Amino acid sequence: MLRFSQDIKLLLEKLASQPLTIGDILAETSERGFSLVIALLVLPFLFPMPPGFTGPLGVGCLLLSLQMVMGRRSPWLPKKIAQFQFPHRFVLQLLHNLRRITRVIEKIARPRLTAFAKSQITWRLNGLCISWLTILLISPIPFTNPIPTIGILLLAVATLEADGLLMCISYILTALITLIVLSIGYTLWQAPQVLPSLF
């Protein structure tokens, strides 16, 4: 089993058994907290979420990824976001669906091109891609949440597993996701003008 699968499962089990804030998790995981907490913050976007989650989860992910761009290795979040707690019922839902996600990830991720994967430039580039995908994620374009979420998860896993090949694939995927999300946004924006002409 990959480190990501083990670590994220342990985190969710701990969250299910006791109330932990995002700040508590960051304190426990240190540098690896960037990848783990980013993954934890975006996992809910793959499923129906209670109202009010998008803001703190998206902003938290964006702040962490921007710190990666700046080359930081010790994650930090403002107090308001660091004190965010996942509701117990929602954590149980994530745990229930976790195996389906990690089963796919375990087939495609493993340490490769590790010198590239562990370089400081790559660390910053990963942060830049995650930041951009997070902006797409929290943008008010309906029906698109899972699309950038997949890209962010792959980059988080690739960073944690030192998988340089998966990182390179994720960079290409970031460009494709950008095209898809912006195309959907443009189509929806044009819809009020196009639909009357069709009928």
Salt bridges, closest charged atoms under 4 A:
ASP7 OD2 - ARG32 NH2 1.97
GLU13 OE2 - LYS9 NZ 2.59
GLU28 OE1 - LYS14 NZ 3.19
GLU31 OE2 - ARG73 NH1 3.12
GLU106 OE1 - ARG99 NH2 3.53
ASP163 OD2 - ARG112 NH2 2.70
